[in-house]
Amino acid sequence: MELTGKNVLVVGLARSGMAAIKVLHRLGAVITLSESKKKEDIKELPELEKLGVTVVDQSMQAFEGDYALVVKNPGVPFRSPMMQRLAERNIPVITEIELAYNVAKPQHYVAITGTNGKTTTSTLVYELLAKAFPGKTHLCGNIGIPLCETVLENGLMEEGGHYIALEISNFQLVNIDRFRPEAAVILNLTPDHVDFMGSLDAYYKSKTEVYRNMSGSDLFLLNADDPVLAEYTAKYPVNCTVRTFSTDRGDTDSCVSGGYVCVNGEKVLPLDLIKIIGKHNLQNIIVAVSIAKAFGVSNEDICSVIADFRGVEHRIEFVRELNGVKYYNDSKGTNTDATVTALKAFDRGVILLVGGFEKGLAMDDVRAHLGCVKKVIGYGACGRRLINELVGEGGTVVTTLDEAVAEAVKAAESGDSVLLSPTTSSFDQYSCFEERGKHFKDIVNAL
């Protein structure tokens, strides 16, 4: 990618925008940053000035410049007027993942996408590959570490052959061009991000971009249990090696049989080594093990990693047990399907905490899976609506998460589980789901 002396616009800063700017500076580009914050509110301004970056606002005039390339923050809606204006002017728009892919030496990319399970699966893939290839394996992407940052910090513009476990969202997939993973998976397809994408069809279609450039011996893992995914892979065919996986069937390439996770007919992982709960996590493990086997990781290393794996923070994360009551942090449950997935991990006695920012998601699916739930407590901006849709007068509504936990403690008995799985985002009272989850853990650990 030859950008020396060329004008490049970066839209939106945050961590990924800053990482992209550093790569572009390394390439000798003339960089303009379009940022919604006022200049005086940009804490990185001294560093940006040192890098020679021109900072402008996000008025339409800022998008009339003569740019050879635009690097868009994934959070900037691709259907916004400013993005439409760039399209009208035929100016290429990419995300930092595409930029990093183009400037790095060839690496072994594993791309993990889907509606739910991305973080757990990406982390597992990283742990498995790092066991086999220590010092040459990296975890990045939508998990919170920009690929551009990984490329710069590990010298990947000069050295190839590293293994990159890349969690990738539809926001990042919308603007790919040449990005081609060596292995990829769409874990599942369920409704989400319709506000960003404009329609459910557009959201599902965006996920198929992960395999658009794959071919030949590249490996795509196909979830044989997902009928929506079957529909979209039929509509947008996969042009590389495809292997199937299932938690329910025994006729797929990867499956559960005879007490083992089996890959291509080989018994690889005894189920009794798995410590994390839930059928969804079994699926995540099957995918991660299948990828590890494809890259030559030994069964011994696979068993060692899985036996030590306790899950990822904020995803049905066990916090503590007090007076016979177990507390779980599922703050990453920011949509209804994620909460349904969490509920499926329990048999009985769940005190469910829901609420947060009002996304307008219907609660029908969650209501259909309340068989294990003893009580529902709503809090935050949409707490009242969620309780009305889920249990009506049988629920409790409070204002804050602190109050919700206090009510849960009153209702819980020995053998019960208190589960924070909000069904929606955190932006009414928190900056992100991580802050919400950490606050929940602080409350619980202080009991």
C-alpha positions in Angstrom: 0.0 0.0 0.0 1.8 3.1 -1.3 0.5 6.2 0.7 3.6 8.4 0.9 2.6 12.0 0.5 -1.0 11.0 -0.1 -4.0 12.6 1.7 -5.8 10.2 4.0 -8.8 11.0 6.1 -9.4 9.1 9.4 -13.0 9.3 10.6 -13.4 8.9 14.3 -10.5 8.5 16.8 -10.9 6.1 19.7 -8.2 3.4 20.1 -8.6 2.0 16.6 -8.4 5.4 15.0 -5.3 6.3 16.9 -3.7 2.9 15.9 -4.6 3.6 12.2 -3.1 7.1 12.4 0.2 5.6 13.7 0.3 3.2 10.8 -0.5 5.9 8.3 2.2 8.1 9.7 4.7 5.2 9.4 3.7 5.0 5.7 4.3 8.7 5.2 0.7 9.7 4.6 -0.7 13.2 5.0 -3.3 12.6 7.7 -6.5 14.5 8.5 -8.7 13.4 11.4 -12.4 14.1 11.4 -13.6 13.8 15.0 -16.9 14.6 16.7 -15.3 15.8 19.9 -14.1 19.4 20.3 -10.4 19.8 19.9 -10.0 20.8 23.6 -11.7 17.5 24.6 -9.3 15.2 22.6 -6.8 14.0 25.2 -4.6 12.6 22.4 -4.3 16.1 20.8 -0.6 16.7 21.7 0.4 13.3 20.2 -1.7 14.0 17.1 0.0 17.3 16.6 3.4 15.7 17.0 2.4 13.3 14.2 1.4 16.2 12.0 -2.3 15.3 12.0 -4.8 18.0 10.9 -7.9 17.8 13.1 -11.2 18.8 11.7 -14.9 18.4 12.8 -17.5 16.2 11.2 -19.4 18.8 9.3 -20.1 17.8 5.7 -17.4 20.3 4.5 -14.8 18.1 6.1 -15.7 15.3 3.6 -15.1 17.4 0.5 -11.3 17.3 0.6 -9.1 15.5 -1.9 -8.5 12.2 -0.2 -6.8 9.1 -1.7 -8.3 6.9 1.1 -10.6 7.1 4.1 -10.1 4.9 7.2 -13.4 4.8 9.1 -13.9 3.9 12.8 -16.2 0.9 12.9 -18.6 2.8 15.2 -19.3 5.4 12.5 -22.5 4.3 10.6 -21.6 3.4 7.0 -25.0 4.7 5.9 -24.5 8.2 7.3 -24.6 11.2 5.0 -20.9 11.7 5.2 -20.2 8.1 4.2 -22.7 8.4 1.4 -20.9 11.6 0.2 -17.6 9.8 0.1 -19.2 7.0 -1.9 -20.6 9.5 -4.4 -17.1 10.9 -4.9 -15.7 7.3 -5.4 -13.3 7.7 -2.5 -12.4 4.2 -1.1 -13.4 3.7 2.6 -11.9 1.0 4.7 -11.6 0.1 8.4 -8.3 -0.3 10.3 -8.4 -4.0 9.9 -8.2 -3.7 6.2 -5.4 -1.2 6.5 -3.4 -3.4 8.8 -3.9 -6.4 6.6 -2.6 -4.5 3.6 0.5 -3.2 5.3 1.5 -6.3 7.2 3.6 -9.2 5.9 1.5 -12.4 5.3 0.2 -13.8 8.6 -2.0 -16.7 9.6 -5.3 -14.9 10.2 -8.2 -16.7 12.0 -11.4 -14.6 11.7 -14.2 -15.2 14.2 -17.5 -13.5 13.7 -21.2 -14.2 14.5 -23.8 -12.6 16.7 -22.8 -14.2 20.0 -19.8 -16.2 21.3 -17.1 -14.2 19.4 -15.1 -13.2 22.4 -15.0 -16.6 24.1 -14.1 -18.4 20.9 -11.5 -15.9 19.9 -9.9 -16.1 23.3 -9.9 -19.9 23.2 -8.3 -19.9 19.7 -5.6 -17.5 20.9 -4.9 -19.7 24.0 -4.7 -22.9 21.9 -2.4 -21.4 19.2 -0.3 -19.6 21.8 0.4 -22.9 23.4 1.7 -24.3 20.2 3.3 -21.2 18.8 4.5 -19.1 21.8 5.7 -15.6 21.1 4.1 -15.6 17.6 0.4 -15.6 18.5 -1.8 -12.5 19.0 -5.4 -11.7 20.0 -7.0 -8.6 18.6 -9.9 -7.0 16.7 -13.3 -6.4 18.1 -12.1 -7.7 21.5 -10.6 -4.3 22.1 -7.1 -4.4 20.6 -6.9 -2.9 17.1 -5.1 -5.0 14.5 -3.1 -1.9 13.5 -1.8 -1.7 17.0 -0.8 -5.4 17.0 0.9 -5.0 13.7 3.0 -2.0 14.9 3.9 -3.4 18.4 5.0 -6.8 17.1 6.9 -5.7 13.9 4.4 -7.4 11.6 5.2 -5.0 8.8 8.6 -6.6 8.7 8.0 -10.2 9.9 5.4 -12.7 8.7 4.1 -16.0 9.8 2.5 -15.0 13.1 -0.9 -16.4 14.2 -3.6 -13.8 14.7 -6.9 -14.7 16.4 -9.2 -11.9 15.2 -12.6 -11.2 16.7 -14.4 -9.3 13.9 -17.7 -7.6 14.0 -20.1 -6.7 11.2 -19.1 -3.0 11.7 -15.6 -4.1 10.7 -16.6 -6.4 7.9 -18.7 -3.8 6.0 -15.7 -2.0 4.6 -13.3 -4.8 3.9 -11.7 -5.1 0.4 -8.8 -7.6 0.2 -8.9 -9.0 3.7 -8.6 -12.8 3.5 -8.4 -15.0 6.6 -6.8 -18.4 6.4 -9.6 -19.8 8.6 -12.9 -18.3 9.5 -16.2 -19.0 11.2 -19.6 -17.4 11.5 -20.7 -18.8 14.9 -24.4 -18.0 14.6 -26.8 -15.5 13.1 -29.5 -13.9 15.3 -31.1 -10.5 15.2 -28.9 -7.5 16.3 -27.6 -4.1 15.0 -30.6 -3.5 12.8 -30.4 0.2 13.8 -26.8 0.4 12.4 -27.3 -1.8 9.3 -30.8 -0.7 8.3 -32.3 -4.2 8.0 -31.8 -7.7 9.3 -30.9 -8.9 5.8 -28.1 -6.3 5.6 -26.8 -7.4 9.0 -26.8 -11.1 8.0 -25.2 -10.3 4.6 -22.4 -8.3 6.3 -21.3 -11.4 8.2 -20.8 -13.3 5.0 -18.1 -10.8 4.0 -15.8 -12.7 6.3 -15.3 -15.4 3.7 -15.8 -13.4 0.5 -12.1 -13.4 -0.4 -11.4 -17.0 0.8 -10.6 -19.7 -1.7 -8.8 -23.0 -2.2 -7.5 -24.6 1.0 -8.6 -21.7 3.2 -10.9 -23.2 5.9 -14.5 -22.1 6.7 -16.3 -23.8 9.6 -20.0 -24.0 9.0 -22.5 -24.3 11.9 -24.8 -27.1 10.8 -27.2 -26.3 13.6 -28.1 -22.8 12.4 -30.8 -22.6 9.7 -30.3 -18.9 9.1 -26.7 -19.5 8.4 -27.6 -22.3 6.0 -29.9 -19.8 4.1 -27.2 -17.1 3.8 -24.3 -19.4 2.8 -26.6 -20.8 0.1 -27.4 -17.2 -1.0 -23.7 -16.2 -0.8 -21.7 -19.4 -1.5 -18.4 -20.2 0.2 -15.6 -20.7 -2.3 -13.1 -22.5 -0.1 -12.8 -25.7 2.0 -15.9 -26.1 4.2 -16.1 -28.3 7.3 -19.2 -28.6 9.4 -19.7 -28.6 13.2 -22.6 -29.3 15.5 -23.5 -29.8 19.1 -26.6 -31.8 18.3 -25.6 -34.0 15.3 -23.0 -36.8 14.9 -22.7 -36.6 11.1 -20.7 -33.4 10.9 -16.9 -33.0 10.6 -16.7 -31.8 14.2 -19.1 -33.1 16.8 -19.6 -34.6 20.3 -19.5 -38.4 20.4 -18.8 -40.9 23.1 -17.9 -38.3 25.7 -15.4 -36.5 23.5 -15.2 -33.5 21.2 -14.3 -35.3 17.9 -12.7 -33.7 14.8 -12.7 -35.5 11.5 -13.5 -38.8 13.3 -10.7 -38.4 15.9 -11.4 -38.2 19.6 -9.6 -35.1 20.7 -10.9 -33.7 23.9 -12.7 -35.5 26.8 -15.8 -33.6 27.8 -15.0 -33.9 31.5 -12.1 -31.6 31.0 -14.4 -28.7 30.2 -14.9 -26.2 33.1 -17.2 -23.5 31.5 -20.9 -24.1 31.6 -23.6 -24.0 28.8 -24.3 -25.6 25.5 -23.2 -22.4 23.7 -19.7 -22.8 25.3 -19.5 -26.4 24.1 -20.1 -25.0 20.6 -17.4 -22.4 21.1 -15.0 -25.1 22.3 -15.8 -27.3 19.3 -15.0 -24.4 16.9 -11.7 -23.5 18.7 -10.6 -27.1 18.9 -11.4 -27.6 15.2 -9.3 -24.6 14.3 -6.4 -25.7 16.5 -6.4 -29.1 14.8 -6.3 -27.4 11.4 -3.2 -25.6 12.4 -1.5 -28.7 13.8 -1.9 -28.1 17.6 -1.5 -31.4 19.4 -4.3 -33.2 21.4 -2.1 -32.9 24.5 -1.8 -29.1 24.2 -5.5 -28.8 23.4 -6.5 -30.8 26.5 -4.2 -28.8 28.7 -5.5 -25.4 27.5 -9.2 -26.4 27.7 -8.8 -27.9 31.2 -7.4 -24.6 32.5 -9.9 -22.3 30.7 -12.4 -20.6 33.0 -14.1 -18.4 30.5 -13.9 -14.7 29.6 -14.8 -11.7 31.8 -18.4 -10.5 31.6 -19.7 -13.7 29.8 -21.5 -15.9 32.3 -18.5 -15.2 34.5 -18.7 -16.9 37.9 -18.1 -14.1 40.6 -18.5 -15.8 43.9 -20.7 -18.1 46.1 -22.2 -16.7 49.3 -24.6 -18.5 51.6 -25.1 -21.2 49.0 -26.0 -18.6 46.3 -23.9 -18.3 43.1 -23.4 -15.0 41.4 -22.7 -14.7 37.6 -21.7 -11.7 35.6 -23.1 -11.7 32.1 -22.8 -8.0 31.4 -21.8 -8.8 27.8 -25.4 -10.0 27.3 -26.3 -6.9 25.3 -29.0 -8.5 23.2 -31.9 -10.9 23.8 -30.2 -13.9 22.2 -27.2 -13.5 24.5 -29.5 -13.6 27.5 -31.4 -16.6 26.1 -28.0 -18.3 25.7 -27.1 -17.6 29.3 -30.4 -18.9 30.6 -30.0 -22.2 28.8 -26.9 -22.8 31.0 -29.1 -23.1 34.1 -31.7 -25.6 35.2 -33.5 -23.8 38.0 -33.4 -21.1 40.7 -32.2 -18.1 38.6 -32.7 -14.6 39.9 -32.4 -12.6 36.6 -31.3 -9.0 36.5 -32.2 -7.2 33.3 -32.1 -3.5 32.2 -30.1 -0.7 30.9 -30.2 1.5 27.8 -33.5 1.3 25.8 -32.7 -0.4 22.5 -36.3 -1.3 21.9 -35.7 -5.0 21.6 -38.8 -7.2 22.0 -38.6 -9.7 24.9 -40.5 -12.6 23.3 -37.5 -14.9 23.1 -36.4 -14.2 26.6 -39.9 -14.7 28.0 -40.0 -18.1 26.3 -36.9 -19.2 28.2 -37.9 -18.3 31.7 -38.5 -21.9 32.9 -35.4 -21.8 35.0 -36.1 -18.3 36.4 -37.4 -17.8 39.9 -37.6 -14.0 39.9 -36.9 -11.2 37.4 -35.6 -7.8 38.6 -35.5 -4.8 36.2 -33.4 -1.7 36.6 -32.2 1.3 34.6 -33.8 3.2 31.7 -35.7 0.2 30.3 -36.2 -1.8 33.4 -39.9 -1.1 33.7 -40.7 -2.1 30.1 -38.6 -5.3 30.3 -40.5 -6.3 33.5 -43.8 -5.5 31.9 -43.0 -7.6 28.8 -41.4 -10.5 30.7 -43.4 -11.1 33.9 -45.7 -8.2 34.5 -46.6 -7.7 38.2 -44.5 -10.7 39.2 -41.3 -8.7 38.7 -39.5 -6.1 40.7 -38.4 -2.7 39.3 -35.6 -0.6 40.8 -33.4 2.3 39.6 -29.8 1.1 39.9 -27.8 -2.0 39.7 -26.9 -1.7 43.4 -30.6 -1.8 44.3 -31.2 -4.7 41.9 -28.5 -6.8 43.6 -29.9 -5.9 47.0 -33.3 -7.2 45.9 -31.7 -10.3 44.5 -30.0 -11.1 47.8 -33.4 -10.8 49.5 -35.0 -13.3 47.1 -32.2 -15.8 46.8 -32.0 -19.0 48.7 -29.3 -21.6 49.0 -28.9 -23.4 45.6 -30.1 -20.3 43.6 -28.1 -18.3 41.1 -28.1 -14.5 40.6 -27.5 -13.8 37.0 -26.8 -10.3 35.6 -27.7 -10.7 31.9 -29.2 -7.3 30.9 -30.5 -8.0 27.4 -29.4 -4.6 26.3 -26.5 -2.1 26.3 -25.2 -0.1 29.3 -25.2 3.4 28.0 -28.0 4.8 30.4 -25.7 4.5 33.4 -22.3 3.2 32.2 -19.8 4.0 29.5 -19.6 0.3 28.4 -20.7 -3.2 29.3 -17.2 -3.7 30.9 -17.8 -0.9 33.4 -21.2 -2.3 34.2 -19.8 -5.8 34.8 -17.0 -4.6 37.0 -19.5 -2.6 39.1 -21.7 -5.7 39.5 -18.7 -7.7 40.6 -17.7 -5.0 43.1 -21.2 -5.0 44.5 -21.3 -8.8 44.9 -17.8 -9.0 46.3 -18.7 -6.4 48.9 -21.7 -8.4 50.2 
